[in-house]
Amino acid sequence: MPIGTVDSFRKLSINTAMLENILKNAETQKSYRLKDGCRFTIPVKKLTEKLSDAQKLILTLGIGQFGFSHPRGSFRFEGLTHKIEGFYTEIRICVGHTDKDISFSLASPSGYVRLCWWSEGAAKTGTDKRISVIPKIDTDYNAALHCYLSLRCNLHCDYCFIPENILHEDAIKPIQIGKFIKVLNETGKIFNIVFSGGEPFFIPNFVEACARLSENHFISIATNLSLSKKIEAFRKSVNPKRVKYILCSFHANELKKRKMIHTFIENYRLLKDSGFTIHAQIVAYPPIIPEIEFYQKLFAEYELELICAPFIGEYNNKTYPAAYSPEEYQLINCDMTAVRSSYNWKHKPCIAGYNNGVVNSNNDVVCCINIKQKIGNIYDKITFQNSLVNCPHDFCSVPLSMENYSLHLTALKETAKQSNVSG
C-alpha cells in the first residue's frame, strides 16, 4: 500500500489513513517522481492524535537528484523555513515532538521525494534530534573505479562517442578475476566498481566477475539490456544488495530496428522485480526528442520510468547540450542550469585520482578520461593520490565528483583535515 499518491507526477498528497496502516510495519519507503515541482503538507497533528506510539516516530524525507537536476526548494517547520539544495538532502524530523504540520515547497523541474517512516524512532535513525537536515553520504564504499574494459557493442547509435571500428572489435579478453580482487583488497578500500563500455555483458566471464567482485565490494553497471541470456544469468548469480545501480541505456532507434523494444522492457522488469536498483535512460539526441514523450508513456504502461540524459556532441553544426532551446530543456525535463554546471568543472576540486579512477581497455588505471595520468593497473597495483586536483578542463563529459557525490563530500572533509594538521 503506498504512503501517498501522485497525480500525473505533479502533486504529492499524503493520505493519513494509509500512513496509519503503513506504520504498523517496522520500515516502509516509497519514491515519487516530480516533473514540475510540488507543494505538500505532512499532517503531523492528525497522525499524532491517532497513533499511540507517535512519540517514537521519525520521518525521513529525501530530496534527491534525478537525472540532471539539482533539487531546490524549502520546507517550513514550527515557524522556521529551511532551504533544500544540493545533490541529495535528507531531512529527519521526530514527529512525536510536535503537533505542527510540515509544509514543503519544491521548485525542481526534475527530482524525487522519498518518504520513510520508522516506528522505532531514534534507534533506527541514529539520532534523537527534533530535526536535522543533512547531506546524504553513502558510506558502504570509499573508492570507485569506472571500468571500460571493452568498447564492443552490438548497436550502431548515431550519437555514440566510440569510433565505429572499435565498437565492433572481435577480441575481448576475460577479466582476470583473482588478480583484480587481490589488487582491490591490497588498497585497503571498499570499491564501487562501475562497468560501462561498449556493452559490458560482452566480456566472456562478466557474470562470474560481478558475482565474485561483489562478495566484498559493490558493483554498478551501464548496459543496453539486449543480451537476455546473460542478464538472466546475472540475475541468478549476483546479490541485488551488492549492486548500487544498473543504468539501462534505451537506444530507441536501434532497438526499434531490431524489434527489441519489448525485450528491453522485459529485461528491465525482470531485474527490477528481482530487487535491483535500476533506471532507464534515453539520450535526448535532437532527432529523437519528438519521440521521447511517446516512449515515456510506453514505459509508464508497464509501471516503469524513462528519464532523459542530454546529448553531448555536434549535430547540424550545433554543439550540445549548450544548443538546446529552453523549450527542449523543458520537454526533456532537464534543468538547464544544472546540466551546464554539471559539465563545467574547471578550477573546481575533483576526486579524479584521489578516490576514483578510470580503467581503460589495457587495464591501466588513470585519474579520469581527460587526465591521463596513470595511477596503477587492475592486475598489478593501484596507488591513489593524496590530494584533490583542480580540474584543468573547460568541459568534462564524465565529471567524477558529480557522479560520485558521496565520495566528493568525503574527500573534501579528508583533505580539509589534512590541511588543518599540516597548518
One Martini backbone bead per residue (centre of mass of N, CA, C, O) as a GRO file, in nm:
protein
  423
    1MET     BB    1   0.095   0.036   0.025
    2PRO     BB    2   0.089   0.357  -0.017
    3ILE     BB    3   0.167   0.660   0.123
    4GLY     BB    4   0.093   0.801  -0.148
    5THR     BB    5   0.005   1.026  -0.414
    6VAL     BB    6   0.008   1.067  -0.775
    7ASP     BB    7  -0.059   1.340  -1.000
    8SER     BB    8   0.103   1.325  -1.279
    9PHE     BB    9   0.372   1.396  -1.114
   10ARG     BB   10   0.275   1.685  -0.958
   11LYS     BB   11   0.123   1.569  -0.696
   12LEU     BB   12   0.151   1.542  -0.341
   13SER     BB   13  -0.030   1.318  -0.129
   14ILE     BB   14  -0.133   1.262   0.206
   15ASN     BB   15  -0.251   0.965   0.361
   16THR     BB   16  -0.332   0.896   0.677
   17ALA     BB   17  -0.454   0.611   0.664
   18MET     BB   18  -0.217   0.485   0.518
   19LEU     BB   19  -0.003   0.549   0.733
   20GLU     BB   20  -0.120   0.383   0.961
   21ASN     BB   21  -0.069   0.111   0.816
   22ILE     BB   22   0.232   0.139   0.755
   23LEU     BB   23   0.331   0.179   1.065
   24LYS     BB   24   0.317  -0.132   1.138
   25ASN     BB   25   0.577  -0.126   1.018
   26ALA     BB   26   0.911  -0.082   1.054
   27GLU     BB   27   0.956  -0.029   0.731
   28THR     BB   28   0.891   0.237   0.485
   29GLN     BB   29   0.908   0.307   0.126
   30LYS     BB   30   0.880   0.584  -0.119
   31SER     BB   31   0.892   0.700  -0.449
   32TYR     BB   32   0.878   1.029  -0.614
   33ARG     BB   33   0.805   1.188  -0.900
   34LEU     BB   34   0.905   1.507  -1.041
   35LYS     BB   35   0.840   1.767  -1.280
   36ASP     BB   36   0.710   2.063  -1.144
   37GLY     BB   37   0.692   2.029  -0.877
   38CYS     BB   38   0.583   2.100  -0.527
   39ARG     BB   39   0.316   2.079  -0.281
   40PHE     BB   40   0.322   1.978   0.071
   41THR     BB   41   0.168   1.802   0.358
   42ILE     BB   42   0.223   1.697   0.684
   43PRO     BB   43  -0.018   1.552   0.910
   44VAL     BB   44   0.080   1.544   1.220
   45LYS     BB   45  -0.162   1.579   1.411
   46LYS     BB   46  -0.332   1.341   1.303
   47LEU     BB   47  -0.127   1.128   1.371
   48THR     BB   48  -0.085   1.177   1.683
   49GLU     BB   49  -0.386   1.126   1.759
   50LYS     BB   50  -0.386   0.804   1.644
   51LEU     BB   51  -0.095   0.741   1.762
   52SER     BB   52   0.056   0.590   2.034
   53ASP     BB   53   0.370   0.592   1.900
   54ALA     BB   54   0.449   0.890   1.806
   55GLN     BB   55   0.708   0.951   1.983
   56LYS     BB   56   0.879   0.740   1.780
   57LEU     BB   57   0.856   0.903   1.531
   58ILE     BB   58   1.027   0.914   1.208
   59LEU     BB   59   1.099   1.133   0.950
   60THR     BB   60   1.221   1.060   0.622
   61LEU     BB   61   1.334   1.301   0.379
   62GLY     BB   62   1.418   1.281   0.037
   63ILE     BB   63   1.607   1.501  -0.170
   64GLY     BB   64   1.669   1.434  -0.518
   65GLN     BB   65   1.844   1.346  -0.779
   66PHE     BB   66   1.721   1.335  -1.129
   67GLY     BB   67   1.945   1.309  -1.337
   68PHE     BB   68   1.982   1.672  -1.432
   69SER     BB   69   1.901   1.770  -1.122
   70HIS     BB   70   1.874   2.019  -0.875
   71PRO     BB   71   1.736   2.053  -0.592
   72ARG     BB   72   1.475   2.288  -0.496
   73GLY     BB   73   1.385   2.461  -0.186
   74SER     BB   74   1.146   2.412   0.092
   75PHE     BB   75   1.076   2.407   0.452
   76ARG     BB   76   0.818   2.420   0.708
   77PHE     BB   77   0.895   2.448   1.072
   78GLU     BB   78   0.792   2.606   1.334
   79GLY     BB   79   0.835   2.896   1.163
   80LEU     BB   80   1.064   2.766   0.987
   81THR     BB   81   1.293   2.802   0.716
   82HIS     BB   82   1.425   2.555   0.492
   83LYS     BB   83   1.666   2.471   0.284
   84ILE     BB   84   1.690   2.311  -0.048
   85GLU     BB   85   2.001   2.158  -0.154
   86GLY     BB   86   2.149   1.962  -0.383
   87PHE     BB   87   2.184   1.630  -0.457
   88TYR     BB   88   2.128   1.542  -0.143
   89THR     BB   89   1.861   1.550   0.100
   90GLU     BB   90   1.819   1.489   0.449
   91ILE     BB   91   1.521   1.465   0.651
   92ARG     BB   92   1.474   1.479   1.008
   93ILE     BB   93   1.173   1.402   1.206
   94CYS     BB   94   1.029   1.422   1.520
   95VAL     BB   95   0.700   1.389   1.545
   96GLY     BB   96   0.639   1.358   1.866
   97HIS     BB   97   0.742   1.677   1.924
   98THR     BB   98   0.484   1.757   1.747
   99ASP     BB   99   0.174   1.936   1.605
  100LYS     BB  100   0.303   2.035   1.344
  101ASP     BB  101   0.296   2.098   1.038
  102ILE     BB  102   0.457   2.012   0.720
  103SER     BB  103   0.592   2.223   0.471
  104PHE     BB  104   0.634   2.195   0.112
  105SER     BB  105   0.865   2.341  -0.144
  106LEU     BB  106   0.920   2.253  -0.486
  107ALA     BB  107   1.124   2.362  -0.787
  108SER     BB  108   1.198   2.118  -0.930
  109PRO     BB  109   1.183   1.979  -1.254
  110SER     BB  110   1.370   1.746  -1.126
  111GLY     BB  111   1.284   1.476  -0.905
  112TYR     BB  112   1.269   1.344  -0.565
  113VAL     BB  113   1.065   1.172  -0.321
  114ARG     BB  114   1.142   1.025   0.000
  115LEU     BB  115   0.951   0.827   0.220
  116CYS     BB  116   1.022   0.761   0.572
  117TRP     BB  117   0.906   0.533   0.828
  118TRP     BB  118   0.955   0.497   1.181
  119SER     BB  119   0.873   0.304   1.485
  120GLU     BB  120   1.181   0.327   1.635
  121GLY     BB  121   1.329   0.573   1.573
  122ALA     BB  122   1.635   0.641   1.699
  123ALA     BB  123   1.735   0.348   1.661
  124LYS     BB  124   1.730   0.372   1.341
  125THR     BB  125   1.861   0.675   1.282
  126GLY     BB  126   2.072   0.787   1.509
  127THR     BB  127   1.861   1.006   1.633
  128ASP     BB  128   1.722   1.273   1.875
  129LYS     BB  129   1.645   1.491   1.706
  130ARG     BB  130   1.401   1.691   1.590
  131ILE     BB  131   1.601   1.817   1.363
  132SER     BB  132   1.757   1.732   1.041
  133VAL     BB  133   1.996   1.850   0.791
  134ILE     BB  134   2.146   1.628   0.552
  135PRO     BB  135   2.380   1.490   0.377
  136LYS     BB  136   2.406   1.223   0.164
  137ILE     BB  137   2.611   0.937   0.258
  138ASP     BB  138   2.785   0.677   0.118
  139THR     BB  139   2.942   0.421   0.335
  140ASP     BB  140   3.001   0.145   0.181
  141TYR     BB  141   3.216   0.318   0.021
  142ASN     BB  142   3.569   0.470  -0.067
  143ALA     BB  143   3.568   0.381  -0.379
  144ALA     BB  144   3.627   0.410  -0.747
  145LEU     BB  145   3.562   0.234  -1.062
  146HIS     BB  146   3.580   0.298  -1.420
  147CYS     BB  147   3.499   0.049  -1.656
  148TYR     BB  148   3.662   0.001  -1.996
  149LEU     BB  149   3.727  -0.309  -2.108
  150SER     BB  150   3.501  -0.267  -2.337
  151LEU     BB  151   3.377  -0.126  -2.665
  152ARG     BB  152   3.180  -0.326  -2.738
  153CYS     BB  153   2.891  -0.338  -2.971
  154ASN     BB  154   2.550  -0.410  -3.111
  155LEU     BB  155   2.520  -0.113  -3.176
  156HIS     BB  156   2.442   0.201  -3.401
  157CYS     BB  157   2.469   0.487  -3.285
  158ASP     BB  158   2.485   0.812  -3.390
  159TYR     BB  159   2.585   0.931  -3.085
  160CYS     BB  160   2.834   0.784  -3.052
  161PHE     BB  161   3.174   0.815  -2.914
  162ILE     BB  162   3.256   0.555  -3.056
  163PRO     BB  163   3.430   0.418  -3.280
  164GLU     BB  164   3.340   0.192  -3.517
  165ASN     BB  165   3.598  -0.001  -3.509
  166ILE     BB  166   3.565  -0.051  -3.192
  167LEU     BB  167   3.269  -0.147  -3.142
  168HIS     BB  168   3.352  -0.427  -3.334
  169GLU     BB  169   3.535  -0.589  -3.187
  170ASP     BB  170   3.642  -0.921  -3.133
  171ALA     BB  171   3.848  -0.909  -2.900
  172ILE     BB  172   3.779  -1.033  -2.565
  173LYS     BB  173   3.890  -1.026  -2.254
  174PRO     BB  174   3.896  -1.168  -1.973
  175ILE     BB  175   3.873  -1.151  -1.644
  176GLN     BB  176   4.111  -1.138  -1.380
  177ILE     BB  177   3.978  -1.194  -1.093
  178GLY     BB  178   4.194  -1.258  -0.880
  179LYS     BB  179   4.380  -1.015  -0.937
  180PHE     BB  180   4.172  -0.793  -0.897
  181ILE     BB  181   4.100  -0.854  -0.602
  182LYS     BB  182   4.384  -0.825  -0.484
  183VAL     BB  183   4.426  -0.524  -0.556
  184LEU     BB  184   4.185  -0.413  -0.404
  185ASN     BB  185   4.258  -0.522  -0.117
  186GLU     BB  186   4.544  -0.375  -0.097
  187THR     BB  187   4.417  -0.080  -0.049
  188GLY     BB  188   4.183  -0.098   0.187
  189LYS     BB  189   3.926  -0.078   0.009
  190ILE     BB  190   3.593   0.001  -0.085
  191PHE     BB  191   3.422  -0.069  -0.383
  192ASN     BB  192   3.287   0.085  -0.677
  193ILE     BB  193   3.221  -0.098  -0.970
  194VAL     BB  194   3.204   0.048  -1.293
  195PHE     BB  195   3.039  -0.079  -1.571
  196SER     BB  196   3.119  -0.021  -1.911
  197GLY     BB  197   3.124   0.134  -2.251
  198GLY     BB  198   2.993  -0.035  -2.419
  199GLU     BB  199   2.917  -0.386  -2.358
  200PRO     BB  200   2.980  -0.570  -2.076
  201PHE     BB  201   2.833  -0.852  -2.152
  202PHE     BB  202   3.069  -0.937  -2.360
  203ILE     BB  203   3.224  -1.037  -2.144
  204PRO     BB  204   3.277  -1.359  -2.093
  205ASN     BB  205   3.307  -1.335  -1.741
  206PHE     BB  206   3.110  -1.118  -1.617
  207VAL     BB  207   2.921  -1.261  -1.416
  208GLU     BB  208   3.140  -1.386  -1.239
  209ALA     BB  209   3.279  -1.120  -1.166
  210CYS     BB  210   3.041  -0.990  -1.022
  211ALA     BB  211   3.001  -1.205  -0.806
  212ARG     BB  212   3.293  -1.187  -0.678
  213LEU     BB  213   3.331  -0.880  -0.637
  214SER     BB  214   3.051  -0.855  -0.458
  215GLU     BB  215   3.139  -0.990  -0.190
  216ASN     BB  216   3.332  -0.712  -0.097
  217HIS     BB  217   3.196  -0.537  -0.305
  218PHE     BB  218   3.077  -0.311  -0.550
  219ILE     BB  219   2.835  -0.264  -0.817
  220SER     BB  220   2.802  -0.125  -1.152
  221ILE     BB  221   2.582  -0.067  -1.448
  222ALA     BB  222   2.608  -0.021  -1.806
  223THR     BB  223   2.329  -0.096  -2.028
  224ASN     BB  224   2.119  -0.229  -2.309
  225LEU     BB  225   1.958  -0.508  -2.252
  226SER     BB  226   2.012  -0.734  -2.502
  227LEU     BB  227   2.138  -0.984  -2.323
  228SER     BB  228   1.935  -1.203  -2.189
  229LYS     BB  229   2.097  -1.452  -2.086
  230LYS     BB  230   2.300  -1.286  -1.912
  231ILE     BB  231   2.090  -1.142  -1.738
  232GLU     BB  232   1.977  -1.398  -1.611
  233ALA     BB  233   2.246  -1.490  -1.485
  234PHE     BB  234   2.286  -1.240  -1.313
  235ARG     BB  235   2.028  -1.259  -1.143
  236LYS     BB  236   2.117  -1.547  -1.018
  237SER     BB  237   2.431  -1.457  -0.911
  238VAL     BB  238   2.350  -1.169  -0.791
  239ASN     BB  239   2.338  -0.950  -0.532
  240PRO     BB  240   2.142  -0.672  -0.507
  241LYS     BB  241   2.289  -0.544  -0.248
  242ARG     BB  242   2.575  -0.523  -0.435
  243VAL     BB  243   2.406  -0.318  -0.618
  244LYS     BB  244   2.377   0.009  -0.679
  245TYR     BB  245   2.342   0.006  -1.007
  246ILE     BB  246   2.134   0.014  -1.311
  247LEU     BB  247   2.204   0.147  -1.630
  248CYS     BB  248   1.967   0.188  -1.893
  249SER     BB  249   2.007   0.209  -2.235
  250PHE     BB  250   1.772   0.365  -2.452
  251HIS     BB  251   1.790   0.277  -2.798
  252ALA     BB  252   1.539   0.323  -2.990
  253ASN     BB  253   1.620   0.287  -3.294
  254GLU     BB  254   1.783   0.024  -3.263
  255LEU     BB  255   1.559  -0.146  -3.128
  256LYS     BB  256   1.348  -0.111  -3.347
  257LYS     BB  257   1.506  -0.246  -3.582
  258ARG     BB  258   1.529  -0.524  -3.387
  259LYS     BB  259   1.277  -0.577  -3.217
  260MET     BB  260   1.365  -0.482  -2.879
  261ILE     BB  261   1.186  -0.315  -2.687
  262HIS     BB  262   1.051  -0.551  -2.519
  263THR     BB  263   1.313  -0.672  -2.423
  264PHE     BB  264   1.398  -0.438  -2.252
  265ILE     BB  265   1.147  -0.431  -2.066
  266GLU     BB  266   1.169  -0.721  -1.961
  267ASN     BB  267   1.455  -0.692  -1.835
  268TYR     BB  268   1.388  -0.464  -1.649
  269ARG     BB  269   1.166  -0.608  -1.484
  270LEU     BB  270   1.332  -0.846  -1.391
  271LEU     BB  271   1.534  -0.678  -1.219
  272LYS     BB  272   1.336  -0.518  -1.050
  273ASP     BB  273   1.182  -0.773  -0.929
  274SER     BB  274   1.474  -0.873  -0.801
  275GLY     BB  275   1.591  -0.587  -0.648
  276PHE     BB  276   1.709  -0.386  -0.835
  277THR     BB  277   1.871  -0.093  -0.900
  278ILE     BB  278   1.690   0.081  -1.160
  279HIS     BB  279   1.749   0.256  -1.478
  280ALA     BB  280   1.617   0.452  -1.746
  281GLN     BB  281   1.776   0.587  -2.052
  282ILE     BB  282   1.757   0.870  -2.272
  283VAL     BB  283   1.886   1.028  -2.540
  284ALA     BB  284   1.868   1.376  -2.642
  285TYR     BB  285   1.853   1.349  -2.947
  286PRO     BB  286   1.726   1.563  -3.158
  287PRO     BB  287   1.554   1.352  -3.342
  288ILE     BB  288   1.418   1.217  -3.068
  289ILE     BB  289   1.256   1.421  -2.897
  290PRO     BB  290   0.958   1.380  -3.020
  291GLU     BB  291   0.957   1.063  -2.889
  292ILE     BB  292   0.983   1.062  -2.579
  293GLU     BB  293   0.689   1.070  -2.477
  294PHE     BB  294   0.605   0.801  -2.597
  295TYR     BB  295   0.808   0.623  -2.433
  296GLN     BB  296   0.717   0.709  -2.153
  297LYS     BB  297   0.428   0.593  -2.185
  298LEU     BB  298   0.512   0.304  -2.236
  299PHE     BB  299   0.651   0.261  -1.964
  300ALA     BB  300   0.405   0.334  -1.784
  301GLU     BB  301   0.237   0.079  -1.861
  302TYR     BB  302   0.478  -0.087  -1.683
  303GLU     BB  303   0.572   0.083  -1.436
  304LEU     BB  304   0.785   0.274  -1.571
  305GLU     BB  305   1.091   0.467  -1.622
  306LEU     BB  306   1.201   0.752  -1.833
  307ILE     BB  307   1.490   0.918  -1.869
  308CYS     BB  308   1.702   1.199  -1.933
  309ALA     BB  309   1.982   1.268  -2.143
  310PRO     BB  310   2.213   1.455  -2.263
  311PHE     BB  311   2.353   1.555  -2.544
  312ILE     BB  312   2.702   1.504  -2.653
  313GLY     BB  313   2.764   1.722  -2.923
  314GLU     BB  314   2.720   1.712  -3.274
  315TYR     BB  315   2.447   1.893  -3.457
  316ASN     BB  316   2.400   2.082  -3.714
  317ASN     BB  317   2.638   2.279  -3.611
  318LYS     BB  318   2.583   2.196  -3.309
  319THR     BB  319   2.631   2.228  -2.955
  320TYR     BB  320   2.598   1.980  -2.709
  321PRO     BB  321   2.381   2.117  -2.469
  322ALA     BB  322   2.386   2.431  -2.543
  323ALA     BB  323   2.161   2.416  -2.795
  324TYR     BB  324   1.934   2.404  -2.627
  325SER     BB  325   1.628   2.489  -2.574
  326PRO     BB  326   1.403   2.573  -2.342
  327GLU     BB  327   1.187   2.379  -2.460
  328GLU     BB  328   1.369   2.126  -2.463
  329TYR     BB  329   1.432   2.115  -2.166
  330GLN     BB  330   1.137   2.079  -2.083
  331LEU     BB  331   1.075   1.821  -2.247
  332ILE     BB  332   1.330   1.656  -2.110
  333ASN     BB  333   1.350   1.734  -1.807
  334CYS     BB  334   1.576   1.968  -1.769
  335ASP     BB  335   1.822   2.151  -1.608
  336MET     BB  336   2.000   2.392  -1.747
  337THR     BB  337   2.192   2.476  -1.515
  338ALA     BB  338   2.274   2.191  -1.422
  339VAL     BB  339   2.398   2.087  -1.681
  340ARG     BB  340   2.616   2.305  -1.720
  341SER     BB  341   2.752   2.275  -1.434
  342SER     BB  342   2.824   1.969  -1.447
  343TYR     BB  343   3.040   2.015  -1.705
  344ASN     BB  344   3.164   2.265  -1.533
  345TRP     BB  345   3.480   2.201  -1.354
  346LYS     BB  346   3.661   2.432  -1.360
  347HIS     BB  347   3.869   2.472  -1.072
  348LYS     BB  348   3.754   2.235  -0.936
  349PRO     BB  349   3.739   2.001  -0.711
  350CYS     BB  350   3.863   1.666  -0.771
  351ILE     BB  351   3.859   1.295  -0.744
  352ALA     BB  352   4.061   1.244  -0.948
  353GLY     BB  353   4.286   1.002  -0.813
  354TYR     BB  354   4.192   0.979  -0.509
  355ASN     BB  355   3.899   0.778  -0.517
  356ASN     BB  356   3.928   0.772  -0.838
  357GLY     BB  357   3.895   0.575  -1.148
  358VAL     BB  358   4.008   0.476  -1.479
  359VAL     BB  359   3.952   0.193  -1.690
  360ASN     BB  360   4.105   0.057  -1.943
  361SER     BB  361   4.149  -0.185  -2.193
  362ASN     BB  362   4.462  -0.220  -2.066
  363ASN     BB  363   4.408  -0.193  -1.733
  364ASP     BB  364   4.454   0.088  -1.674
  365VAL     BB  365   4.487   0.350  -1.428
  366VAL     BB  366   4.329   0.661  -1.430
  367CYS     BB  367   4.199   0.943  -1.328
  368CYS     BB  368   4.068   1.013  -1.619
  369ILE     BB  369   3.962   1.081  -1.940
  370ASN     BB  370   4.141   1.360  -1.928
  371ILE     BB  371   4.336   1.247  -1.704
  372LYS     BB  372   4.615   1.033  -1.791
  373GLN     BB  373   4.725   0.963  -1.527
  374LYS     BB  374   4.890   0.707  -1.387
  375ILE     BB  375   4.782   0.476  -1.093
  376GLY     BB  376   4.765   0.189  -1.248
  377ASN     BB  377   4.667  -0.168  -1.222
  378ILE     BB  378   4.436  -0.428  -1.187
  379TYR     BB  379   4.701  -0.652  -1.192
  380ASP     BB  380   4.896  -0.488  -0.974
  381LYS     BB  381   4.843  -0.157  -0.893
  382ILE     BB  382   4.700   0.096  -0.664
  383THR     BB  383   4.766   0.462  -0.644
  384PHE     BB  384   4.656   0.707  -0.474
  385GLN     BB  385   4.616   1.023  -0.414
  386ASN     BB  386   4.655   1.291  -0.156
  387SER     BB  387   4.499   1.488  -0.358
  388LEU     BB  388   4.328   1.719  -0.512
  389VAL     BB  389   4.205   1.828  -0.822
  390ASN     BB  390   4.202   2.090  -1.043
  391CYS     BB  391   4.026   2.135  -1.303
  392PRO     BB  392   4.157   2.203  -1.643
  393HIS     BB  393   3.875   2.187  -1.783
  394ASP     BB  394   3.604   2.319  -1.952
  395PHE     BB  395   3.510   2.014  -2.023
  396CYS     BB  396   3.305   1.742  -1.880
  397SER     BB  397   3.152   1.430  -1.951
  398VAL     BB  398   3.276   1.289  -1.661
  399PRO     BB  399   3.200   1.396  -1.357
  400LEU     BB  400   3.304   1.245  -1.073
  401SER     BB  401   3.189   1.437  -0.848
  402MET     BB  402   2.894   1.394  -0.946
  403GLU     BB  403   2.876   1.075  -0.961
  404ASN     BB  404   3.043   1.092  -0.659
  405TYR     BB  405   2.934   1.274  -0.412
  406SER     BB  406   3.011   1.122  -0.159
  407LEU     BB  407   3.318   1.117  -0.224
  408HIS     BB  408   3.347   1.420  -0.240
  409LEU     BB  409   3.271   1.490   0.053
  410THR     BB  410   3.483   1.311   0.185
  411ALA     BB  411   3.733   1.445   0.053
  412LEU     BB  412   3.695   1.729   0.170
  413LYS     BB  413   3.727   1.642   0.466
  414GLU     BB  414   4.005   1.506   0.449
  415THR     BB  415   4.167   1.752   0.326
  416ALA     BB  416   4.100   1.949   0.555
  417LYS     BB  417   4.244   1.792   0.778
  418GLN     BB  418   4.525   1.796   0.650
  419SER     BB  419   4.552   2.107   0.654
  420ASN     BB  420   4.526   2.143   0.962
  421VAL     BB  421   4.771   1.972   1.039
  422SER     BB  422   4.990   2.123   0.862
  423GLY     BB  423   4.911   2.413   0.990
   0.00000   0.00000   0.00000
